[in-house]
Amino acid sequence: MVEAGSEGRRLQRMSPCISVCVLEQSGYCVGCLRTRDEIAGWSRMTSEQQWDLLRDLDQRRVARRRCNAISGG
C-alpha cells in the first residue's frame, strides 16, 4: 500500500509491519524482518530511506528462504 502524497512529493510506503511482532535472537522481527531500530525509526525515515529499507527487506526474505530450504525448515 502506498500513501497519497502531496504534489511534487515522492510517495511514502506504509509500514511493512504485518502484526507478527516477535524479535528473534538474530535481532530481526519474525513478521517484517526489520530490526528494533528500523521499526522505531520508520516514521522518521525519508521516503527514499523507506524504499531503500524495503529493498533490503526483500533481500532478507530471499536469504531466509534459502536458509530454510537448506535447513529443511
Summary of the structure (lengths in Angstrom):
residues: 73
radius of gyration: 14.0
end to end distance: 29.7
largest distance: 48.5
contacts: 149
relative contact order: 0.14
helix: 47%
strand: 8%
